[in-house]
Amino acid sequence: MKKPHYLILCLTLSIGFLGCQKDVETVEENSEITLSHEQDEKPIQHLKLEDIATESSAVEVMQSTTEQLRAKTTLDALELHEIHMITYSLEKAVAFFAENLSGARQVTAQEMAVAVEEVHLSSENNRKDETKAALDQYFALFESFTKGS
């Protein structure tokens, strides 16, 4: 090859490397934006339900939704979607107790509300392991809550 060809080849490769570097910087910037977005994650309101007005309704909804959640064992995409939808009703039941009880049971209900919110967000975003961990936490709190009644 003649010297001008080497010069053109070197110039072309240099420009190519500079272009790649810019792409890497853009990917890094986008990943930082994604990470900060995940930390500030808020649920999307897909379903609007009425608040639960009576303790008997709250008990019934909490028991039936907990049974439905316990039946979800594979946590594939379909089950995660179903779990996400179930949490809307469960959130209403748990909110009733968190707002209307006092003492230790109210504290447990408030902790349950946090766990249910984590189940909601994890299942909504199709995160199997995080959903499983949040469900396990909710089930433990549910057992403690129902034994205290």
Summary of the structure (lengths in Angstrom):
residues: 149
radius of gyration: 24.9
end to end distance: 87.4
largest distance: 89.1
contacts: 385
relative contact order: 0.10
helix: 80%
strand: 0%
